Amino acid sequence: MARSTVRPNSETSRRTPLRTFLRTADGVSVDSVYNPGTVVYDSSNPSFRDLVFVIAHGFTGDVDRPHIRRIAAAFARYGAVVTFSFRGHGASGGHSTVGDKEVLDLAAAVQWARSFGHARVVTVGFSMGGSVVLRHAALYGSAEGREGKREGKREGRTGAGTDAVVSVSAPARWYYRGTAPMRRLHWLVTRPEGRLVGRYGLRTRIHHREWDPVPLSPVEAVARIAPTPLLIVHGDRDGYFPLDHPRMLAGAAGDHGELWLEPGMGHAEHAATDELLARIGDWAVSRAG
């Protein structure tokens, strides 16, 4: 259950950005920001008022990075926005598990977003965050499952569950080392000297233990997301994960998922243009709820 140091129930708090530390189900503090959005509400278009985007950043990002603030500002034109730093990133506590326990961070952020009265939550993840939103949607959906019981109670759409999912530049499978950037990332994560670079050079504290057990993979998660609306976005010039990754995810989703292959796009937040973010915002408004 997410806990914070602020009470978001007043009308004033609905109009004012708030920053606090949430507490995850396993006790990690997560630096989080709520922005009520810049969209002008009116009685003829009530759909924006109950919509909130929860943004899951990529590895080595955090809530204060300029590229994360740009993403938040883009989606604020469509509804409220919650951004947060994954464990081990920025001012959040704990250590990064590179996509495993981060699903608990996202669950806490979603619960907090709903506490402001928003009925519809859209989770949007980039790269590592893209894998996390897929696993979160699978683990916190309406169906029970052993994996969900291990990582946190499945609470459905009244608690930590989501109403639509957007995964951008996500891997389909774990342990991929087929590109030079991913080989560098594996060095960063698995070697002591790499973790020192992460801590002091990238403000990212990485856990030294290997996964045990190995978490549900993104491609396995995708098959469990239906009927929640799903959008998979990937650039055809992604230097980290080639096109077999989004195609594998889309194949696992079947008719349920929607795949956008973006010409000329690179990887994750830095490569997402304002035009692409606007299209994602329009998709979210039409699909969530």
Steps between C-alpha positions, in 0.01 A plus 500: 500500500638839404546743788595865466557800721230715336122489495379543140126516562441877499404692188808718549729199474326398180622826342848519652808288417601283793821315582536226756660164578280195458560173684489183289365164612855389584585821689698704246450878488422630151541869410177598320342809344132563422411767244128572449560578134464803279188392310200733544209304643144572399168328544478414129817289515516329840718215374823692567423569867506134607808404294850476647824386337758315712842519335759224546843625393788310347811369677716780650216753471330674790216740568720810470668420169410752228386230258258362762361847568449547124302175480290605801427841348386339175250272671381776736312638200278191515453444873677490833847345518688303765874463457732318739856372532538124504680348798872563489449803275531865601364570849306174533620238744620147442693357208399445141409143408488600131133422445415238764382661826433826315150371436432575868613861451256540212218342700555752781497789250176375341331472839610854582368625166159349573495663845449836325164376372604405147292211367721421199873425522729463200847361567767612251845341518825552313772236450540335844183683602334357190567147625376599847163632376445173312574286804299731726193470275531122503560468874240751618218403266177330600614137467681327783839340441799364687734770370267777615472351847880491528556864404196669652127460533304537177267788571328555167386836374385628839854499643835449336373382160507701179235579237731524198867425434755667271841333471769691307837352393463199728691172480304183436735267688756515777880472473513639146857595398470521124590870470797701625289722729351193667843346548611821673187494716569141606854603601351786703259269681706187552851628579601671826684773310193549281278545803741764631461688172124469538505634857736794458465581132132430431334545844380140478565250777486147359439188707788256498287184520380311195128437451371205703254399374513652152195728466225459244641614165334782300389264223345265757330795668345632178295185456335565839403865457171463310242650514693811612579714191864471395718713271856396407720774351847442356740685273648337192839652593504386863863431583420287806224263390449414131158451342468134592427618857183703428387245245537225759297704749231574241486135401445398862225763535321382185192696400493660844811717461573788265851546353646828372837469324632855478719587196828668595443471874782398733468385861262598780431847645774689319372376162129561566397809304230740612288378209531138614415592860192685375385192309553286809298751703214483248514119507485498879200732515309279256596160648514533879181424689 
